[in-house]
Amino acid sequence: MPISRALPNQILIGYDIQSIKELQSKSALLSSPNFFSEYERNYCLKKKEPTASFAGILCVKEAFIKAISGISGIPYFTFSDFEVRHSYNGRPKVLLKGHISQWCEARAIDIDVSISHSGGFAAATVLLYIKGNVCEKGKLCEE
């Protein structure tokens, strides 16, 4: 159920798991700019097992949507409004773009990501740390 009361300093979680073999059969999805950014495609194609990397990134995107859907009043956004980037040490992070970025920034929402690959599956967990006050319908609470 979406949040409808003030929730400073709360954590929301999203999780997703994807069969790598199943994703291999969906080549149109892997090349679609609607699902993966140019950065994400280039990152995955450089890996030893590109489909496993695509599966991990797809899991992050699905997990992010699951986590943020716990807040009422989120603006409409698509997979192309955010992407999975990697820090110098390979740690994944979510880069938000446009109005969803502004919306999360106004609510002091931080994002943490973890991706795993094992036994033919990729999985991801996304944590949203809400440091601001989010009230009914995702609006900011009056201070």
N, C-alpha and C positions, 0 to 999 in steps of 0.2 A: 504494500500500500504506500503511495507517495506521501512524503512528509507534508504535513499541513500545519505545523506549529513551529515556533522558534527553536532552532537546533544549533546553538553555537558549539563548536568543538565536538562535532560528531563525525563518525566514520561510516561510509557506505561501501559495500563490497559488491563486485561483479566477478563472475567466474565463467569460463567457457572452455570446452574441450573439442578437438577436431581430429578426425581420422585423417592421417596424411595420405593414405591410399585413396580414400574417397575424394580428397581434394585434387589428386593427380588427374582424375578423370574429368575435371572441370576446367579445361584449358582456357575457355572464354572468360571465366571469372578471373583467372590469374593474370590475364593481359588487359583486363578492363580498368580504365582510369576511374570508373565509378567506385571501385573497391580498393585499389592500390594506387598510391601516388607514384610519380616517377622515381623519387628517392627510394621508396619501399621496393619497387620492382628492381631497381639497380642493386640495392642492398642484397635482396634475395638471390638474384641471378649470379652474384659473385660467390655465393656459398657452395660448399661441397654438395649439400642436399637442398637445392632451392625450394622444393615443395614443402619441406619441413619448416623452412623459414617463413614461407608464405602462410602456412597453417598457423604458426605462432603469432604472426602479425594479425591475421584474421581473428584469432582468439582474443587478442588484446582489444580489437575494435568491438567485437561482440560483448566482451566483459565490460568495457567502458560504457556501452549503451545500457547494459543491465544495471550497472551501478548508478549512473546518472538518472535513470528512469525512476529511481526512488525519491526524486525531488519533483514536486508539482510545479507546473508552469515552465518547464524547460522549453526554449524555442526550438522550432523545427531545424534539424541539421541532418547531414548525410555523412557517409564514410569519407567523402572528399573534404569535409570541414575539419578533419583532424588526421594526423598521421603518426605512425610509430617511428621515432628516431632512435639513435643509439649514441651513447656517450663514448668518450675515448676508450673506455675499458669494456665496451660492449653492452653496458646496462641499458635496457630499453626505457624509453620515456614517451609520453604522449605529448605531441605538439598540437595545440588547438589553434584554429584559424577563424578569422571573421567574428560573426556575432556570438557564436558559442564560446569563443575565447573571452570576449568582453563580458558575457553573461557570467561565466565562471569566475573571472577576475573580480567582478563587482561583489561576488559572494564569498570571496577569499577561499576558493576551493583549490586545494593542491591535489595532485595525482601521483600515485605510486604504482608501479607495474612490475610484475614478475612473469616470465615465460619459462615453460619447461617442455622438453621433448623426451619421450620414452615409449618404448614398445609400440611404435607405429602411430603414436598420438602426439599432438601438441596441445598444451593447455596454458591458460593465462589467468592471472588474478589481477584485478584492478581495485585499488583502494582510493576512495575520494575522502579527503580530509576537509570537512567544512569548518572553517575557522570563523566565518562571519555568521550573522543571524539570518536565517532563511525562514520566512513566514509563509502563510497561506498562498498558494499558487506560485511559489517560487520567488515572490517579491521580497525585497529586503525589509527587515523589521525596522520600525522607528526606534531610534536610540533613546 
